[in-house]
């Protein structure tokens, strides 16, 4: 069943609150279970765009949106590579904040690496060009909640929601 915003992810609770590094958020997948994600920073950059959100989405689903044990949410358990986005997933209710846990070094990958398909180069979340790739490689683009939904759907083996022409 497609949600009212055209995604496999269900609409939970829209929020206009500002997101912060350390926020833990839930999203509901079509089978009724929940996945969790974490805001790593709200100060990432993509070229001239500032205040971009860097987030992680974890692979372990849960039957409820109650925050899981912190040990479950480690950088080793990502469902998809780190992503860069804006606040729209929260304002549309696709992501719902469920807790705030200050980040510790073990919560964050040692480095972030994003591939720019246009320039054929790797960049950090700070917009710095990297010589060599490291760790899981995301895409150096601003992901919408719909392209995040596509990545999650692909990783879970769920058919993507068709887009209107």
Phi, psi and omega in degrees: 000127181278136179288171181291350176256011175078036179227165170289330179288133181282153175280129180255271185223107178299147180213140176256004179296146178291134178276154183228153173304132182102345178297134175256130181233154179249154172218144183256128180268166188304331181280004177094347178281171183241143168250159180238152176223169182220136174280122181266320173204155174247015184239026177285167180226146169230104184056235181280349181284126179248170179057041176274144182269126173260125181227158173247147172235126186266152188279334188279113179282163180223150177286345180226166178267014171295136181303132178283178174299142181302328182297332180292331186259074179245158178300341177286345184249036180283140176282321182224162177298160176308149183230154177248131185209187176241191185276357188301326179298328177282316182292332176275349177087010178287325173250136176234121178294133181238348179192166172228117178239118177307140181287142173242164180304328181285349178276348190235139174300150179296332179209155176243140185225128181230135182266127176262106183295328181290310183270351181057048180218161175261143179226155173275174177291350178266003180084010180273135178291136179252141178286315184235144177288154176211147176061193178295137185254117175270186178255138182275065178217159174277113181277135173274169178297334178286320178286332172295316177302318178299316181296318178295315179301315178300315183294328180269354181075028177260140178299139177292150175284126179297144179266143175290141179291000000 
